[in-house]
Amino acid sequence: MEKDVREYFSAPQWTEDEARGQNPLVLAYIGDGVYEVFIRSKILHRKEKVSRLHRASAQHAKASAQAEIALKLEPLFTEEEAAIFKRGRNTHQKTMAKHATVADYRNATGFECLIGYLYTSGQSERLRTYFTEIERIWDDEC
């Protein structure tokens, strides 16, 4: 029986408790990838060279942009999501982004951790809510 290609991109379906128990940097790692795919899929409609697409996606993916989005979304966080965000934000990290403040880097890590938690625990509707809100924020900025 052939697999549907979407099965290759589905998250490990952990329970919320299992996802919550993961190392925050593991959640941030997968959250970064999920967010990058979201960004890239949103700019594909542009009729531009790949180098321009890359620059456009990098503008949204950089730590300062993620930190800004996280702070705008924070009022929407449930109590659980706020706790996940804070765990990611407060996790000790050995490396920092070259062009970001410590605060931006930590908030971006918290944001990625939250995205990773929602993705790996199968909370696709909640993830969709955040991505819809992010699109609205981007539209307001333009």
N, C-alpha and C positions, 0 to 999 in steps of 0.2 A: 504494500500500500504506500503510495507516494505521500510525502509530507507537503503540506502547503508551505510556501516560502515564508509566510509570516511566523511559522513556528520557530524558525531560526532566529527571529528577532524578539521573541517573547521573553519576558523576564523570568528568572527563577521564581517560581511562585511560592515564596515564603509566606507564612502567616504573618500577621502584623507583629505578633510577639517575636517570631524568629527574625524578622527584618529589624525590629527595634533592638534586638540583641547583637546585631552585627557591629563590627568596628565602624565608627562614623566615617573613617577615611575610605573604607570599602564602599559604603553607600555613596560618598561623594564621588568616588571614581566612576561608578556606573551612572550616577546622576549627571556628571559632566558629559558623558557620552550621549545620554538621552537628550539633554538640553542642546547639545551641538547638532544632533539630528533634527530637532525641532527648528532651530535657527536656520539651518541649511535648507530645510524643506520650505521655509517661509520666503526665502530669497530666490528660489529657483525660477520664479516667474520673470525675473529680470533678464533682459536680453543683453548680457554683459559677458566680458571675458572672465575666465575662471579666476584670474588674479584679482579682479574687482569683486567678484563674489566672495573670495577668500577675505579680502579686506573688510567687506561689509559684515560677514559673519564674525570676524575677529572683533569688530567694534561691539557686538552684542555679547560675545563670549568672554571678553576680558574681565578681570576680577572687579574693576570699578563699576562696570555696567551690571554685572551680576549682583553686586552689593547694593546698588541703587534699586534694582528690581526687587530684591529681597526686602528692603526696607519699605518699599511701596506696598508689597504684598502682606507684610507682617500683620496688619490689622485683620486680615482674613484668616490667619492661622487659627486652627483649633488649639486647644490646650496641648494635645498630643503632638501636633505639628510644631508648635512653639518649642516644646521640649526637644524634639528631634533636631530642629534648627540650632538651638543653643548647644546641644551636644556636639554637633558638627563645628559650630563656630568656636567652641572652647577646647577642641581637641588639639593637643600639642603636635606641632608639625615641625619637621626638620628643615623644610625648604619653604621659601616664600617667592612670590612672583617678583620679577625684576622691576616691573613698572607699576607696582601697586603699594598702597599703604598697608600696614599690618592690619588695620581695622577693615579695610576693603577686602583683603585676602581672607580674613577670618569670616566675614559676613558672606563672601562668595562661597567659601567651603561649607558654611551652614546651609546656604541655599542649595548647593549641589547635593548635600547630604539629604535634605528634605525631598528633593526630586528623586534621588535614588531610593529612598524609603518608600515613597508613593509608588514608584515603578515596580520595585521588587516585591512589594506586598500586594500588587495587583489592584491598587486603588486608581484605576484608569479614569473614572469619572472625576475624581478630585484633581488628578493631574490635568485633565481636560479643562477644568474650571480655572486652574492657574494659567495654563497656556492661553486660554481665551482672554484672561485679564491682562496677561503680558502683551498680547497683540493689541489690546485696547490702549495700553500705556504707550506702546510704540507709535500707534496711530496718532495719539494726542501730542506726541513729541514732534511729529513731522509737520 
